[in-house]
Amino acid sequence: NTISALIRTNAAAADRMIEQLGGLLRLTLRVSDHPVVPLETELETLGAYLSIEQTRLGSRLEVRLDIADDALRAEVPSLLLQPLVENAILHGVAPHSRRGWVRVEVARHGERLRVVVRDSGDGVDEGSLSKVGSGVGLANTRARLNHLYPGDHKLALGATAEGFSVTVDLPFQPVRATRQSGPESGR
């Protein structure tokens, strides 16, 4: 829809976004057969998605990634970050004419990995919090976490003083040294 609208108003941006979409689709296909990927691969996919959103929202969107060095050695569910960041942009930034931000923080805490996605939106009052999270993106994320880490993960939604946050806590699993058919092997 965004590309369609841009074609009429900014053909160069529409062309750039088509290229970005192609890159995102290639990355998504590369990891689609892998339930877990190295965090670095997941961040590459997220970067491709964010380039599209940056083209769409321009200076209205500020993104900061705070990734701890030791977390880069972790395996994470493929396409974990993109739907969380998409929700943050969709609900926390895009509805407003003001500049907004999304923060992604990933850190290792002992034998756990914590992923936090925050946005600068209006947040949600505590009474409405139970209604949040019924969308497709969070439902799929929950189902995949339940499948990969049964009984050993948390997905928490919360209102913050500055907007909204989603926190995922899961076991830290280091990237295996030899991958037979990982996304980076090209198979």
ABEGO torsion letter per residue (X at the ends): XAAAAAAAABAAAAAAAAAAAAAAAAAAAAAAABABBBAAAAAAAAAAAAAAAAAAAEAABBBBBBBBAAAAABBBBBGAAAAAAAAAAAAAAAABABBBBBBBBBBBBEABBBBBBBBABAEBBAAAAAABGABAAAAAAAAAAAAABBGABBBBBBBBAAEBBBBBBBBBBBBBABBAABAAAGX
